[in-house]
Amino acid sequence: MAEIIQRDGTWTFDGETLRLVPGRDKAVSLLRKTLGELTLPLAALAGIAFEQGKKSGRLRLRLRDGADPLLQATGGKLADASDPYQLTVESDRYGVAEYVVDEVRNALLLEQVPAKGCESYLLPGPSVPLQVAAGDATVSFDGENVRLEWNWKTEEAKAASGTRSIALADVAAVEWQPAIGLENGYLRFTVKNSPTKAPPKYDPNSVELWGFKKDPLMALVAAAVQARLPHPAAPAKALAQDAPAAEAAAALPAAPAEDGHDALLRRLRELGELHRSGILTDEEFAAAKQAVLKRM
């Protein structure tokens, strides 16, 4: 087991999972403290690095694309201080940090964890129910519905519509953008069959953010919703519809090894009928046909 304990937090690796616990130091960000302990399966990791500095260094984790709903929802826009996958390391612990890096890298090599992106989330996202007050609204999410309650800072035109409730089934996408410089940030829900080009200040499906301390917490709401939406890299709907066909093909009894030439020809005819009836796709038919031909 490899473990590094710092004021910024504690990382523990047991060969299969990496546990990240935020520190209690006042310098630890509000987002990391609110998010709490994270347990990352080895399969979610793409890499780890350690950057040395004169006074302190930094451990950085790189997750596989699509493994974490928080990173998916924030699109790499989290500030370093709010990034739960970074750890500040004091200079007298550089050796320990390098040992942790070696252990994680060796495990990734031994387990042959693929570098390609994921087709489903490997982390669950923030727990619900969840409520955050920031910008011009308080947002609540219970796993099924998003509720936006406006405050006295909300633009009158938006507040006039009253408290907004959006069913998760009606959410097509969610996006969090931090305030940068003079440009305000936002938390936006894209609602199916109700697109809008209005800026967040006037959009009843958006929360406007002005760069205050609690703004990053809205990223947790975005992540909790993102975790319950279809994964962006999941197979297309058409492939999902083909699944019963694939299952039917797999359920077809396999020809015994001792079957003769006639049995294999009969097998080919059965496959052809399944293909013509649309139960097998072109790709499935070609693969099954090739397997039979190899046995003739």
N, C-alpha and C positions, 0 to 999 in steps of 0.2 A: 504494500500500500504506500502511496505517496501523498504527502499532505504538507501544505504551506499555510501557516497562520499569520495573518497580518492585521493591523488595525483596520484596514480597508475591507477585510473579509477573510474567509477560510475556504480553500479549495482542497477537496479530498478525492483521490482517485483510487478505486479498488480493483482496477483491471477491466471492469465492465461498465461502471458508471462514474461520472464526475459530479460530485456534489458541491454546489456553490452556495455559501452562506454569507450574506452581507455583514459587514462589521457594524459595530454600534458607535463608531467614531462620528462626531458631528459633521465631519467632512463627507460622509457617505450620503449619496443623493437620496432624496425623498422617494423617487421612483424605485430604486433598488431596495430600500427599506420596506416599502409597501408591497413590492413583488415577493419579497421574502426568499426563502430557500428554494433553489432549483436543483433538480436531479436530471442530468443529461445522460441518456444512454450513449454508449460508444458509437452506435450507428448514426447518431445525429451530428457527429463531429467530422469536420473536413480538415482541420489542422490546428496547431497551437504554436505560438511564437513568444519569445521573451526579448524585450527591448531594454537594454541597459542604459542608464543615465548616470550622471555624476553623483547625484544625491539619492535618486530612486529610479527604479525600473518599472516595467509594466508587462504583465502577462496578458496575452490576447488570444482569445479563442475564435476560430472561424468555423461556423456551422455550415452544414450542407444547405444549398439553396432549397427553400421550401420546407425545412425541418421545423422551423419555429414560427408560429403565428405572429409573435411580437415583431420579429424582424421583417416578416412579410408585410405587416400593416404599416410599419414605420419606414420601410424602404431605405434603410441605411441612414436615416436622418437623426437618429438619437445622438445627442452630444456624448463625448467620451465619459463625462462624469455620470451620466445616466445609463450607460451601457452595462448591463449585468454581466457581460462576457469579457470584462477587463478587470484586472486586479493590480493595484499599486503595490510594488514590492520595495521594501527598504533595502539599502545597499548591503547590509550584513546578512541578507537572506538570498543573495543572488545564486549561491550554490544550490540551495533548496529549490529555487525556481527552475533552474536548469535541469535538476533531477526530475521534477514534475513533467517538464517538457519531454524529456527523453522517455519517460514511462508511457506517456500518452501516445507519443509517436510510435514507439515500439508496438504498442497494443493495436494501433491502427494498421500497422503493417502486418502483424500476425493474423488479425481478423480479416484482413483484406477488405476493409470498409470502402465501398465505392465512392469516388469523388463526385459522381454525377448527382444531380438534384433529386429530391424526393417527390413522390406522387401522392403522399399523404403526410400530415403533420406527425412528427415524432415527439413533440412536446404538447401538453394539453392546453397551454395558455393560462392566463390568470383565472383564478376561481371566481365563481359567481354565487350569490348576487354581488354586484359591484356598483358603487355610487361615487361619483367624482363631481366636485363643484369647482369650476374654473371658467375664466372668460365670461361669456354672457349667459351661461346656463349651468344647471345641475343635470348630469346625465346619469341615469340608472339603467342597469341591464341585469335581468334575472335569468338569462339563458334562452328566453323565448320572445321577450319584448324589450325594445329600447324606449326609454321615456326621457323627454327633454323638457325641463321646466325652466322657463326664462326668469331672469332677475331684472333689477332696476337698471342695469347697464345695457340691456338688450335694445336694439333698434326698434322703435315703436311699430313700424310696419310688420316686423317679424313677430313681436310680442302679441300683436293684435289677434293672431291666429290661435292663441292660447297654448296650453300645454300640448306637446306633440307626443304621440305614441306610435311607434313603428314596429310591426310584427317582424320577427327575424325572417320569416318566409318571404317578406316583401323587400328585403335588403339584397341588392345585387352586388354591392361592394362597399368597403369602408376605407377611409384614408385619413391619416393624421399628418399634419404638416406643422412644424414648430415655427414660432415667430423668428424672423431673421432680420436684424437691423430695423428698418422702419416698416418692414412688411409684416403684417399680422399673420398668425398661424390659424389653423382650423382643425376641427374634427368633422368630417363630412360623411354622411350616409347617402349612397346612391340608391334611390328607391326604384324598384321595377315599374315600368310604365309611367314614370313620373320624372323624366330627366329635367334638370334645371341648369341654366348657365348663370344664375344669379350669384354674386359674390357671397361668401359666408355671412357677411354682415346682414344680408337680407334673405338668405336661404333658410327656410324653416326646418330643413333637414341637416343643418350645419351649426356648429358651435364656433364662434369666433374667439381666438386666443390672442392675448396681447404680450406674451412673453413673461408672465409672472411665475412664481415658484411652483404652483400646482399644475401648470400647463402640461408637463410631461406625463402626469397621471392620466390624462385623457388618452395617452397612447395605450394604457392598460385596457381601457374600454374598447379601443379599436382592436386590440389583440384578442380580447375575449369574444368579440363578435366574429373576427376573422377566423378564429379556431372552429366556429360552428357553420361557416360558409363552405361551399364546395371548394376543394383544393384547386388552385389555378393550374396545376400540372397534372390533375387527375385525367385519366383517359376520357376521350370524347364520349358524349351521350350515345353516339352510334355504336361505339364499342361496347358500352354497357348493355345496349339492346341485343348485341350479338352473343352476350354471355350465355343465355339459355341454349343457343345453337351449339356453342362450344361444349357445354355440359352434356348435351344430347350426343354429340360425337364421341365424347369421352366415355359415355355410358354404354356405347355400342360394344357388345362382347368382343374381346380380342380373339383372333384366330389362333388356336393352339399351335405350338411349334411343329407338331407332327402332322398337321393338315397337309393334304396334297395340293396339287396344282389346281384342281377343280374348286376346292374350298377357297383358295386365294382369289380365283376368278369371281366366285360368288361374292366375296368380300368387296372386290372392286365394283361390282354391279350395285351393291348396297350403298357404297359410298357415292356412286354416281347418282343414284336416286335421291339421296339426301341432299346432294349438291343442287340438282335440278329443282327440288322442292323448296330450296332456299334455306334449309336447316343448316347447311354448311356453307361458309363463305368460300370465295375462290382460294384464299390463302389456306384455310383449314383443309379444303378438299385436296389441294396440291400436296400439302404436307402428309396427309393420311395416305394418299395414293402412292407417294414416293416410298413410304414405310412398307407398304404392301409389296411394291415392285422389288424392293431389296430382298424380300424373302422368297421370291419366285425363282 
